[in-house]
């Protein structure tokens, strides 16, 4: 290969490299990439789609998790995690069916399954939880909230791990159920409580 030809080939390679670098940093390149939704965008979309809207409950997964009849991305239904509460597990690979888990799930099913409910989101935090579930307060046809009834009846714990607008109210509802020994609080031992609650409130049921 002649010197002139080698110089020409080298020039072509250098030009191609410059073009590639430019494309990688150009608006064209950024337009090719799918842009992730910001937290504000996700909140706006969820608020427009769900907040203060009416849906039918098509499945009760456990005491604090339900499905409603509207698609969510690739999923046929939207899964809601009841905001501010935690009920004993019924489908956990780690814990199996926890104490009073079946009772909480049965109560949620009787209260909500097949019924039209209103969904309300909270301004104090994200609209989605760790697993992409919608975080919401769910109002039943009688205008009571499923989140609060579960606490009042001693079928759920006030979830102290995450702040929300009704945080203090939910703590009071749980304390009232506990003082009246309602539901799981009648006979629960400390070991039957979820691990997060044992860590956060080591004094709870110390003498049980």
N, CA, C and O of each residue as an XYZ file, in Angstrom:
832
protein
N       0.851     -1.190      0.000
C       0.000      0.000      0.000
C       0.884      1.237      0.000
O       1.829      1.356      0.779
N       0.544      2.155     -0.902
C       1.357      3.358     -1.007
C       1.149      4.264      0.197
O       0.176      4.144      0.940
N       2.112      5.184      0.360
C       2.026      6.110      1.496
C       0.784      6.988      1.379
O       0.116      7.273      2.372
N       0.484      7.412      0.150
C      -0.680      8.273     -0.036
C      -1.963      7.529      0.329
O      -2.871      8.092      0.941
N      -2.020      6.243     -0.061
C      -3.233      5.465      0.233
C      -3.385      5.229      1.726
O      -4.489      5.319      2.264
N      -2.245      4.918      2.417
C      -2.303      4.719      3.871
C      -2.796      5.992      4.558
O      -3.590      5.937      5.497
N      -2.312      7.138      4.075
C      -2.743      8.414      4.656
C      -4.243      8.617      4.459
O      -4.932      9.107      5.354
N      -4.742      8.240      3.291
C      -6.170      8.386      3.006
C      -7.022      7.504      3.907
O      -8.049      7.940      4.427
N      -6.579      6.234      4.090
C      -7.319      5.296      4.951
C      -7.345      5.803      6.389
O      -8.377      5.750      7.058
N      -6.193      6.296      6.859
C      -6.109      6.823      8.217
C      -7.046      8.021      8.394
O      -7.692      8.169      9.432
N      -7.109      8.860      7.380
C      -7.988     10.028      7.449
C      -9.455      9.619      7.539
O     -10.240     10.225      8.269
N      -9.813      8.573      6.778
C     -11.199      8.085      6.822
C     -11.546      7.565      8.208
O     -12.622      7.860      8.728
N     -10.630      6.782      8.824
C     -10.859      6.248     10.168
C     -11.002      7.372     11.194
O     -11.869      7.327     12.066
N     -10.137      8.378     11.074
C     -10.200      9.502     12.014
C     -11.521     10.262     11.869
O     -12.125     10.667     12.862
N     -11.957     10.448     10.632
C     -13.222     11.137     10.396
C     -14.394     10.346     10.973
O     -15.305     10.920     11.570
N     -14.363      9.014     10.789
C     -15.428      8.162     11.321
C     -15.470      8.238     12.846
O     -16.546      8.284     13.441
N     -14.293      8.250     13.473
C     -14.229      8.337     14.932
C     -14.816      9.651     15.425
O     -15.548      9.680     16.415
N     -14.494     10.728     14.737
C     -15.029     12.045     15.113
C     -16.550     12.055     15.001
O     -17.238     12.580     15.877
N     -17.072     11.474     13.924
C     -18.526     11.430     13.728
C     -19.205     10.623     14.834
O     -20.249     11.024     15.349
N     -18.607      9.478     15.200
C     -19.183      8.647     16.254
C     -19.201      9.363     17.590
O     -20.188      9.295     18.321
N     -18.117     10.046     17.912
C     -18.056     10.804     19.168
C     -19.114     11.888     19.170
O     -19.793     12.097     20.175
N     -19.255     12.577     18.050
C     -20.254     13.643     17.973
C     -21.665     13.091     18.152
O     -22.479     13.676     18.867
N     -21.952     11.971     17.506
C     -23.276     11.374     17.638
C     -23.567     10.955     19.070
O     -24.693     11.089     19.549
N     -22.541     10.444     19.752
C     -22.742      9.967     21.124
C     -23.114     11.095     22.062
O     -23.783     10.862     23.069
N     -22.694     12.314     21.754
C     -22.965     13.449     22.630
C     -24.002     14.412     22.053
O     -24.273     15.460     22.639
N     -24.566     14.065     20.937
C     -25.471     14.992     20.268
C     -26.909     14.777     20.723
O     -27.222     13.738     21.306
N     -27.794     15.750     20.465
C     -29.221     15.586     20.754
C     -29.836     14.420     20.009
O     -30.797     13.815     20.484
N     -29.293     14.101     18.851
C     -29.817     12.966     18.088
C     -29.659     11.682     18.884
O     -30.587     10.880     18.985
N     -28.446     11.494     19.459
C     -28.187     10.293     20.255
C     -29.121     10.222     21.458
O     -29.665      9.163     21.773
N     -29.305     11.380     22.139
C     -30.175     11.387     23.315
C     -31.608     11.083     22.923
O     -32.355     10.481     23.696
N     -31.996     11.501     21.717
C     -33.355     11.225     21.257
C     -33.567      9.749     20.997
O     -34.677      9.240     21.147
N     -32.509      9.060     20.608
C     -32.627      7.626     20.378
C     -32.853      6.852     21.671
O     -33.523      5.819     21.671
N     -32.294      7.351     22.775
C     -32.379      6.637     24.045
C     -33.747      6.852     24.687
O     -34.228      7.985     24.722
N     -34.397      5.784     25.203
C     -35.637      5.993     25.951
C     -35.331      6.723     27.256
O     -34.472      6.290     28.024
N     -36.025      7.819     27.504
C     -35.767      8.608     28.697
C     -36.623      8.117     29.857
O     -37.844      8.038     29.722
N     -36.009      7.783     31.000
C     -36.792      7.317     32.142
C     -37.676      8.436     32.682
O     -37.321      9.613     32.623
N     -38.840      8.042     33.211
C     -39.732      9.025     33.795
C     -39.156      9.525     35.111
O     -38.623      8.746     35.901
N     -39.266     10.817     35.338
C     -38.852     11.366     36.619
C     -39.913     11.052     37.662
O     -41.019     10.627     37.330
N     -39.560     11.269     38.941
C     -40.525     11.043     40.004
C     -41.762     11.900     39.833
O     -42.880     11.447     40.079
N     -41.562     13.140     39.409
C     -42.699     14.042     39.210
C     -43.577     13.578     38.061
O     -44.803     13.656     38.138
N     -42.947     13.094     36.992
C     -43.728     12.607     35.859
C     -44.549     11.387     36.244
O     -45.722     11.274     35.889
N     -43.904     10.459     36.988
C     -44.609      9.244     37.428
C     -45.778      9.613     38.331
O     -46.869      9.060     38.195
N     -45.552     10.548     39.257
C     -46.624     10.977     40.157
C     -47.773     11.600     39.360
O     -48.940     11.302     39.616
N     -47.446     12.457     38.401
C     -48.480     13.114     37.613
C     -49.314     12.096     36.836
O     -50.537     12.214     36.765
N     -48.650     11.101     36.256
C     -49.367     10.078     35.504
C     -50.261      9.251     36.406
O     -51.415      8.989     36.067
N     -49.735      8.833     37.567
C     -50.528      8.041     38.499
C     -51.703      8.844     39.047
O     -52.811      8.325     39.184
N     -51.455     10.107     39.358
C     -52.522     10.946     39.904
C     -53.654     11.103     38.896
O     -54.828     10.980     39.245
N     -53.295     11.373     37.656
C     -54.315     11.542     36.618
C     -55.097     10.246     36.371
O     -56.290     10.277     36.072
N     -54.418      9.132     36.498
C     -55.044      7.850     36.174
C     -55.870      7.281     37.317
O     -56.911      6.668     37.081
N     -55.415      7.476     38.564
C     -56.029      6.763     39.683
C     -56.702      7.638     40.737
O     -57.728      7.245     41.294
N     -56.148      8.814     41.023
C     -56.577      9.557     42.205
C     -58.051      9.963     42.145
O     -58.513     10.572     41.181
N     -58.777      9.599     43.221
C     -60.207      9.928     43.367
C     -61.067      9.275     42.287
O     -62.186      9.717     42.025
N     -60.541      8.228     41.666
C     -61.285      7.494     40.648
C     -61.905      6.237     41.265
O     -61.485      5.774     42.326
N     -62.905      5.702     40.581
C     -63.625      4.518     41.061
C     -63.238      3.296     40.230
O     -63.202      3.353     39.001
N     -62.951      2.192     40.919
C     -62.572      0.947     40.264
C     -63.221     -0.228     41.000
O     -63.702     -0.088     42.124
N     -63.222     -1.373     40.346
C     -63.736     -2.589     40.971
C     -62.574     -3.459     41.428
O     -61.607     -3.651     40.690
N     -62.669     -3.976     42.630
C     -61.641     -4.873     43.164
C     -61.866     -6.264     42.571
O     -62.920     -6.867     42.770
N     -60.878     -6.764     41.849
C     -61.019     -8.056     41.169
C     -60.275     -9.180     41.892
O     -60.508    -10.357     41.618
N     -59.384     -8.816     42.811
C     -58.653     -9.849     43.553
C     -58.135     -9.276     44.857
O     -57.698     -8.127     44.914
N     -58.188    -10.081     45.898
C     -57.552     -9.743     47.163
C     -56.369    -10.695     47.335
O     -56.549    -11.897     47.525
N     -55.164    -10.144     47.267
C     -53.947    -10.957     47.341
C     -53.686    -11.367     48.778
O     -53.449    -12.541     49.064
N     -53.729    -10.405     49.674
C     -53.718    -10.665     51.116
C     -54.333     -9.451     51.795
O     -54.952     -8.619     51.132
N     -54.171     -9.337     53.103
C     -54.884     -8.299     53.820
C     -54.595     -6.890     53.367
O     -55.479     -6.034     53.422
N     -53.374     -6.622     52.916
C     -53.016     -5.253     52.547
C     -52.717     -5.070     51.061
O     -52.141     -4.055     50.672
N     -53.097     -6.031     50.234
C     -52.780     -5.959     48.801
C     -53.970     -6.424     47.981
O     -54.479     -7.527     48.178
N     -54.413     -5.568     47.053
C     -55.561     -5.889     46.219
C     -55.265     -5.531     44.758
O     -54.353     -4.755     44.473
N     -56.038     -6.101     43.851
C     -55.958     -5.761     42.432
C     -57.255     -5.085     42.008
O     -58.340     -5.494     42.423
N     -57.139     -4.032     41.169
C     -58.308     -3.353     40.636
C     -58.345     -3.482     39.119
O     -57.345     -3.809     38.480
N     -59.521     -3.217     38.561
C     -59.780     -3.555     37.152
C     -59.343     -2.468     36.189
O     -60.155     -1.931     35.436
N     -58.061     -2.146     36.216
C     -57.495     -1.248     35.216
C     -56.067     -1.694     34.955
O     -55.332     -2.035     35.882
N     -55.685     -1.688     33.692
C     -54.345     -2.167     33.327
C     -53.273     -1.231     33.876
O     -53.484     -0.029     34.038
N     -52.124     -1.825     34.153
C     -50.971     -1.067     34.643
C     -49.755     -1.528     33.859
O     -49.143     -2.545     34.186
N     -49.408     -0.770     32.816
C     -48.311     -1.204     31.954
C     -48.642     -2.517     31.277
O     -49.672     -2.635     30.614
N     -47.775     -3.504     31.440
C     -47.984     -4.807     30.806
C     -48.934     -5.689     31.597
O     -49.303     -6.772     31.141
N     -49.332     -5.234     32.782
C     -50.201     -6.030     33.640
C     -51.668     -5.732     33.357
O     -52.046     -4.584     33.121
N     -52.480     -6.767     33.383
C     -53.906     -6.617     33.090
C     -54.614     -5.784     34.155
O     -55.551     -5.043     33.855
N     -54.159     -5.911     35.400
C     -54.771     -5.184     36.504
C     -53.715     -4.363     37.250
O     -52.517     -4.625     37.137
N     -54.170     -3.382     38.002
C     -53.277     -2.583     38.844
C     -53.280     -3.151     40.248
O     -54.337     -3.374     40.839
N     -52.090     -3.385     40.777
C     -51.972     -3.908     42.152
C     -51.760     -2.751     43.120
O     -50.882     -1.910     42.928
N     -52.577     -2.728     44.157
C     -52.509     -1.680     45.175
C     -51.999     -2.260     46.480
O     -52.471     -3.293     46.954
N     -51.018     -1.565     47.050
C     -50.563     -1.858     48.416
C     -51.189     -0.792     49.307
O     -50.918      0.397     49.142
N     -52.031     -1.220     50.254
C     -52.721     -0.275     51.121
C     -51.706      0.545     51.901
O     -50.873      0.001     52.627
N     -51.787      1.846     51.743
C     -50.785      2.753     52.305
C     -50.926      2.865     53.823
O     -52.029      2.991     54.355
N     -49.786      2.816     54.503
C     -49.746      3.099     55.929
C     -49.988      1.929     56.845
O     -49.945      2.079     58.067
N     -50.245      0.750     56.273
C     -50.491     -0.413     57.122
C     -49.684     -1.607     56.621
O     -49.180     -1.622     55.498
N     -49.581     -2.598     57.489
C     -48.940     -3.864     57.130
C     -49.739     -4.967     57.798
O     -49.915     -4.959     59.016
N     -50.224     -5.915     57.011
C     -50.939     -7.049     57.592
C     -50.037     -8.281     57.592
O     -49.088     -8.353     56.812
N     -50.324     -9.243     58.455
C     -49.517    -10.474     58.467
C     -49.526    -11.160     57.102
O     -50.537    -11.161     56.399
N     -48.403    -11.731     56.746
C     -48.239    -12.349     55.422
C     -49.095    -13.604     55.271
O     -49.366    -14.318     56.237
N     -49.515    -13.851     54.024
C     -50.170    -15.117     53.704
C     -49.505    -15.824     52.534
O     -49.735    -17.015     52.325
N     -48.670    -15.101     51.755
C     -48.063    -15.683     50.550
C     -46.542    -15.540     50.534
O     -45.937    -15.535     49.462
N     -45.926    -15.426     51.691
C     -44.493    -15.188     51.743
C     -43.699    -16.490     51.662
O     -43.976    -17.443     52.390
N     -42.701    -16.520     50.764
C     -41.820    -17.684     50.687
C     -41.003    -17.827     51.973
O     -40.669    -18.939     52.383
N     -40.688    -16.709     52.596
C     -39.856    -16.724     53.800
C     -40.643    -17.062     55.047
O     -40.179    -17.832     55.888
N     -41.860    -16.480     55.177
C     -42.610    -16.610     56.428
C     -43.815    -17.534     56.338
O     -44.374    -17.921     57.364
N     -44.220    -17.892     55.131
C     -45.425    -18.702     54.992
C     -46.647    -17.894     55.379
O     -46.746    -16.713     55.046
N     -47.580    -18.526     56.083
C     -48.768    -17.841     56.578
C     -48.499    -17.416     58.015
O     -48.347    -18.257     58.902
N     -48.443    -16.114     58.238
C     -48.148    -15.595     59.567
C     -49.412    -15.564     60.431
O     -50.532    -15.669     59.932
N     -49.200    -15.420     61.709
C     -50.297    -15.359     62.666
C     -51.281    -14.260     62.279
O     -50.907    -13.099     62.119
N     -52.546    -14.649     62.133
C     -53.656    -13.772     61.786
C     -53.596    -13.291     60.333
O     -54.358    -12.401     59.954
N     -52.718    -13.854     59.525
C     -52.675    -13.488     58.118
C     -53.932    -13.900     57.374
O     -54.472    -13.126     56.584
N     -54.399    -15.120     57.623
C     -55.610    -15.607     56.942
C     -56.831    -14.800     57.338
O     -57.688    -14.514     56.502
N     -56.914    -14.429     58.613
C     -58.048    -13.635     59.082
C     -58.065    -12.246     58.424
O     -59.117    -11.743     58.031
N     -56.880    -11.644     58.316
C     -56.792    -10.320     57.684
C     -57.178    -10.392     56.214
O     -57.903     -9.529     55.719
N     -56.698    -11.419     55.511
C     -57.020    -11.575     54.094
C     -58.510    -11.841     53.892
O     -59.126    -11.304     52.972
N     -59.081    -12.673     54.762
C     -60.511    -12.978     54.646
C     -61.354    -11.736     54.893
O     -62.364    -11.534     54.218
N     -60.958    -10.901     55.849
C     -61.689     -9.680     56.144
C     -61.610     -8.710     54.971
O     -62.610     -8.099     54.596
N     -60.419     -8.572     54.395
C     -60.257     -7.686     53.245
C     -61.088     -8.176     52.061
O     -61.687     -7.381     51.337
N     -61.115     -9.504     51.875
C     -61.910    -10.065     50.792
C     -63.396     -9.803     50.972
O     -64.088     -9.414     50.031
N     -63.880    -10.018     52.189
C     -65.298     -9.790     52.485
C     -65.660     -8.317     52.320
O     -66.763     -7.989     51.883
N     -64.730     -7.432     52.671
C     -64.998     -5.998     52.637
C     -64.919     -5.404     51.237
O     -65.658     -4.475     50.913
N     -64.015     -5.941     50.397
C     -63.711     -5.238     49.150
C     -63.904     -6.027     47.867
O     -64.179     -5.429     46.827
N     -63.770     -7.341     47.899
C     -63.763     -8.111     46.654
C     -65.071     -7.945     45.886
O     -66.159     -8.126     46.432
N     -64.938     -7.594     44.603
C     -66.099     -7.430     43.744
C     -66.821     -6.108     43.916
O     -67.835     -5.867     43.262
N     -66.319     -5.258     44.778
C     -66.993     -3.996     45.063
C     -66.282     -2.837     44.379
O     -65.092     -2.901     44.074
N     -67.043     -1.784     44.150
C     -66.464     -0.568     43.601
C     -65.882      0.270     44.730
O     -66.543      0.536     45.734
N     -64.644      0.677     44.547
C     -63.943      1.434     45.578
C     -63.361      2.703     44.973
O     -63.159      2.790     43.762
N     -63.096      3.677     45.820
C     -62.407      4.898     45.400
C     -60.965      4.824     45.856
O     -60.678      4.406     46.977
N     -60.065      5.231     44.987
C     -58.633      5.173     45.255
C     -58.105      6.593     45.467
O     -58.372      7.496     44.674
N     -57.354      6.766     46.549
C     -56.782      8.075     46.853
C     -55.280      7.933     47.082
O     -54.832      7.080     47.848
N     -54.521      8.776     46.412
C     -53.076      8.807     46.575
C     -52.708      9.862     47.611
O     -53.525     10.711     47.966
N     -51.470      9.798     48.089
C     -51.020     10.692     49.148
C     -49.980     11.664     48.597
O     -49.141     11.289     47.779
N     -50.042     12.911     49.051
C     -49.088     13.914     48.590
C     -47.746     13.839     49.304
O     -46.776     14.457     48.867
N     -47.683     13.090     50.397
C     -46.499     13.136     51.258
C     -45.353     12.247     50.793
O     -44.242     12.370     51.309
N     -45.586     11.370     49.850
C     -44.526     10.456     49.435
C     -44.742      9.964     48.019
O     -45.590     10.493     47.301
N     -43.986      8.956     47.607
C     -44.114      8.421     46.239
C     -45.445      7.705     46.045
O     -46.090      7.291     47.009
N     -45.840      7.570     44.804
C     -47.085      6.865     44.498
C     -46.864      5.365     44.336
O     -47.825      4.598     44.283
N     -45.599      4.941     44.257
C     -45.290      3.532     44.056
C     -44.349      3.034     45.142
O     -43.511      3.776     45.654
N     -44.510      1.758     45.482
C     -43.650      1.146     46.476
C     -42.488      0.404     45.840
O     -42.229      0.532     44.644
N     -41.804     -0.360     46.646
C     -40.582     -1.053     46.253
C     -40.793     -1.963     45.047
O     -39.917     -2.059     44.187
N     -41.924     -2.621     44.972
C     -42.160     -3.586     43.903
C     -43.064     -3.016     42.794
O     -43.632     -3.769     42.003
N     -43.189     -1.697     42.747
C     -43.959     -1.082     41.690
C     -45.457     -1.046     41.943
O     -46.226     -0.645     41.069
N     -45.876     -1.462     43.131
C     -47.301     -1.434     43.434
C     -47.752     -0.012     43.767
O     -46.999      0.773     44.344
N     -48.982      0.302     43.395
C     -49.549      1.605     43.695
C     -49.831      1.700     45.192
O     -50.441      0.797     45.764
N     -49.391      2.787     45.831
C     -49.628      3.010     47.254
C     -50.856      3.898     47.403
O     -50.885      5.009     46.873
N     -51.870      3.421     48.117
C     -53.121      4.178     48.122
C     -53.967      3.894     49.349
O     -53.840      2.863     50.010
N     -54.839      4.860     49.624
C     -55.940      4.669     50.561
C     -57.134      4.211     49.732
O     -57.375      4.740     48.646
N     -57.881      3.233     50.234
C     -58.992      2.667     49.470
C     -60.289      2.853     50.251
O     -60.460      2.312     51.344
N     -61.200      3.631     49.663
C     -62.475      3.887     50.320
C     -63.540      2.928     49.799
O     -63.720      2.768     48.592
N     -64.233      2.301     50.727
C     -65.244      1.304     50.409
C     -66.582      1.982     50.105
O     -66.735      3.182     50.328
N     -67.557      1.205     49.592
C     -68.862      1.800     49.256
C     -69.565      2.489     50.432
O     -70.355      3.409     50.218
N     -69.292      2.062     51.662
C     -69.927      2.709     52.819
C     -69.145      3.939     53.289
O     -69.444      4.511     54.337
N     -68.138      4.340     52.500
C     -67.309      5.528     52.757
C     -66.259      5.335     53.847
O     -65.538      6.278     54.175
N     -66.158      4.153     54.407
C     -65.047      3.857     55.322
C     -63.823      3.484     54.493
O     -63.946      3.119     53.324
N     -62.652      3.575     55.098
C     -61.409      3.240     54.398
C     -60.913      1.874     54.855
O     -60.814      1.603     56.051
N     -60.607      1.026     53.892
C     -60.155     -0.326     54.208
C     -58.890     -0.292     55.056
O     -58.747     -1.089     55.982
N     -57.969      0.624     54.750
C     -56.738      0.761     55.538
C     -57.071      0.928     57.018
O     -56.475      0.266     57.868
N     -58.020      1.809     57.328
C     -58.340      2.152     58.713
C     -59.143      1.061     59.405
O     -58.940      0.801     60.591
N     -60.051      0.422     58.681
C     -60.843     -0.649     59.291
C     -59.945     -1.792     59.730
O     -60.138     -2.354     60.809
N     -58.965     -2.143     58.904
C     -58.051     -3.229     59.265
C     -57.288     -2.896     60.542
O     -57.076     -3.768     61.385
N     -56.878     -1.649     60.687
C     -56.207     -1.230     61.922
C     -57.163     -1.266     63.107
O     -56.815     -1.770     64.175
N     -58.359     -0.737     62.921
C     -59.337     -0.645     64.001
C     -59.734     -2.017     64.528
O     -59.965     -2.193     65.724
N     -59.808     -2.984     63.620
C     -60.225     -4.330     64.010
C     -59.066     -5.193     64.494
O     -59.260     -6.370     64.800
N     -57.880     -4.630     64.567
C     -56.743     -5.398     65.046
C     -56.236     -6.423     64.046
O     -55.711     -7.471     64.424
N     -56.398     -6.111     62.762
C     -55.974     -7.042     61.707
C     -54.745     -6.541     60.963
O     -54.274     -7.197     60.034
N     -54.222     -5.386     61.360
C     -53.065     -4.800     60.677
C     -52.250     -4.008     61.679
O     -52.729     -3.626     62.746
N     -50.998     -3.774     61.298
C     -50.089     -2.929     62.073
C     -49.981     -1.584     61.369
O     -49.996     -1.521     60.139
N     -49.873     -0.514     62.140
C     -49.519      0.776     61.543
C     -48.072      0.674     61.079
O     -47.176      0.405     61.878
N     -47.849      0.888     59.796
C     -46.509      0.706     59.238
C     -45.641      1.918     59.578
O     -45.824      2.999     59.018
N     -44.702      1.728     60.494
C     -43.864      2.820     60.985
C     -42.643      3.072     60.108
O     -41.871      3.992     60.380
N     -42.459      2.281     59.072
C     -41.241      2.395     58.264
C     -41.302      3.547     57.274
O     -40.265      4.036     56.825
N     -42.512      3.986     56.929
C     -42.653      5.001     55.887
C     -43.636      6.076     56.331
O     -44.729      5.772     56.809
N     -43.243      7.324     56.171
C     -44.095      8.450     56.547
C     -45.191      8.674     55.502
O     -44.985      8.445     54.310
N     -46.338      9.118     55.963
C     -47.439      9.497     55.084
C     -48.316     10.474     55.851
O     -48.080     10.724     57.033
N     -49.315     11.022     55.196
C     -50.109     12.093     55.790
C     -50.891     11.653     57.025
O     -51.169     12.476     57.897
N     -51.250     10.379     57.115
C     -52.062      9.882     58.233
C     -51.236      9.052     59.214
O     -51.778      8.238     59.961
N     -49.942      9.263     59.204
C     -49.019      8.472     60.027
C     -49.448      8.456     61.503
O     -49.587      7.384     62.092
N     -49.655      9.617     62.093
C     -49.990      9.683     63.519
C     -51.378      9.109     63.806
O     -51.584      8.444     64.822
N     -52.322      9.369     62.911
C     -53.662      8.816     63.087
C     -53.621      7.297     63.086
O     -54.281      6.658     63.906
N     -52.850      6.714     62.173
C     -52.784      5.265     62.073
C     -52.114      4.656     63.309
O     -52.493      3.572     63.752
N     -51.131      5.345     63.856
C     -50.515      4.878     65.100
C     -51.548      4.849     66.226
O     -51.560      3.923     67.038
N     -52.406      5.852     66.273
C     -53.434      5.919     67.306
C     -54.482      4.827     67.124
O     -54.938      4.233     68.101
N     -54.862      4.562     65.882
C     -55.827      3.498     65.620
C     -55.277      2.139     66.058
O     -55.994      1.334     66.652
N     -54.002      1.892     65.760
C     -53.397      0.635     66.195
C     -53.327      0.560     67.719
O     -53.629     -0.479     68.304
N     -52.929      1.664     68.364
C     -52.821      1.678     69.823
C     -54.171      1.407     70.472
O     -54.243      0.730     71.498
N     -55.242      1.932     69.882
C     -56.581      1.695     70.418
C     -56.966      0.223     70.294
O     -57.493     -0.364     71.239
N     -56.708     -0.365     69.148
C     -57.015     -1.791     68.961
C     -56.188     -2.648     69.908
O     -56.670     -3.652     70.433
N     -54.944     -2.247     70.120
C     -54.061     -2.996     71.011
C     -54.560     -2.914     72.452
O     -54.560     -3.915     73.168
N     -54.986     -1.726     72.878
C     -55.458     -1.561     74.255
C     -56.752     -2.332     74.499
O     -57.021     -2.773     75.616
N     -57.558     -2.490     73.434
C     -58.807     -3.248     73.553
C     -58.609     -4.733     73.267
O     -59.556     -5.517     73.334
N     -57.375     -5.111     72.950
C     -57.021     -6.505     72.661
C     -57.916     -7.077     71.549
O     -58.453     -8.179     71.659
N     -58.051     -6.299     70.495
C     -58.875     -6.724     69.372
C     -58.037     -7.498     68.360
O     -56.844     -7.244     68.193
N     -58.681     -8.439     67.695
C     -58.022     -9.181     66.631
C     -56.761     -9.869     67.090
O     -56.765    -10.587     68.090
N     -55.676     -9.652     66.360
C     -54.412    -10.336     66.662
C     -53.829     -9.916     68.009
O     -53.018    -10.639     68.587
N     -54.242     -8.740     68.516
C     -53.672     -8.251     69.773
C     -54.190     -8.998     70.989
O     -53.714     -8.776     72.103
N     -55.154     -9.876     70.790
C     -55.678    -10.617     71.931
C     -54.672    -11.634     72.448
O     -54.496    -11.792     73.657
N     -54.019    -12.319     71.525
C     -53.119    -13.398     71.956
C     -51.745    -13.365     71.303
O     -50.952    -14.282     71.518
N     -51.437    -12.344     70.515
C     -50.160    -12.335     69.796
C     -48.973    -12.301     70.754
O     -48.992    -11.594     71.762
N     -47.958    -13.061     70.430
C     -46.705    -12.987     71.159
C     -45.730    -12.125     70.361
O     -45.932    -11.877     69.172
N     -44.703    -11.687     71.010
C     -43.718    -10.838     70.336
C     -43.131    -11.538     69.112
O     -42.904    -10.899     68.085
N     -42.886    -12.830     69.209
C     -42.273    -13.585     68.114
C     -43.200    -13.675     66.897
O     -42.740    -13.948     65.789
N     -44.485    -13.450     67.098
C     -45.428    -13.531     65.988
C     -45.567    -12.211     65.237
O     -46.233    -12.151     64.202
N     -44.951    -11.166     65.745
C     -44.988     -9.875     65.071
C     -43.963     -9.855     63.945
O     -42.983    -10.598     63.990
N     -44.177     -9.014     62.934
C     -43.180     -8.915     61.847
C     -41.841     -8.422     62.377
O     -41.782     -7.682     63.360
N     -40.775     -8.838     61.719
C     -39.429     -8.511     62.190
C     -39.192     -7.010     62.272
O     -38.550     -6.536     63.209
N     -39.706     -6.249     61.295
C     -39.471     -4.795     61.313
C     -40.089     -4.164     62.552
O     -39.532     -3.221     63.113
N     -41.256     -4.686     62.989
C     -41.911     -4.124     64.168
C     -41.162     -4.495     65.441
O     -41.072     -3.693     66.370
N     -40.634     -5.690     65.481
C     -39.829     -6.092     66.641
C     -38.600     -5.200     66.781
O     -38.207     -4.846     67.892
N     -37.994     -4.839     65.649
C     -36.806     -3.989     65.694
C     -37.149     -2.562     66.119
O     -36.418     -1.945     66.894
N     -38.272     -2.041     65.603
C     -38.608     -0.641     65.843
C     -39.274     -0.412     67.201
O     -39.176      0.677     67.767
N     -39.951     -1.441     67.724
C     -40.626     -1.297     69.017
C     -40.278     -2.501     69.886
O     -41.121     -3.374     70.092
N     -39.060     -2.560     70.393
C     -38.654     -3.722     71.190
C     -39.452     -3.885     72.475
O     -39.486     -4.973     73.049
N     -40.098     -2.807     72.935
C     -40.879     -2.903     74.171
C     -42.247     -3.533     73.978
O     -42.915     -3.896     74.946
N     -42.669     -3.664     72.700
C     -44.025     -4.128     72.419
C     -44.194     -5.591     72.838
O     -43.435     -6.463     72.415
N     -45.198     -5.841     73.671
C     -45.514     -7.198     74.132
C     -44.342     -7.873     74.825
O     -44.195     -9.094     74.764
N     -43.509     -7.074     75.484
C     -42.301     -7.623     76.128
C     -42.660     -8.695     77.155
O     -41.921     -9.659     77.352
N     -43.791     -8.511     77.794
C     -44.138     -9.407     78.890
C     -45.100    -10.529     78.479
O     -45.597    -11.278     79.320
N     -45.348    -10.625     77.182
C     -46.279    -11.676     76.733
C     -45.583    -13.043     76.803
O     -46.188    -14.061     76.469
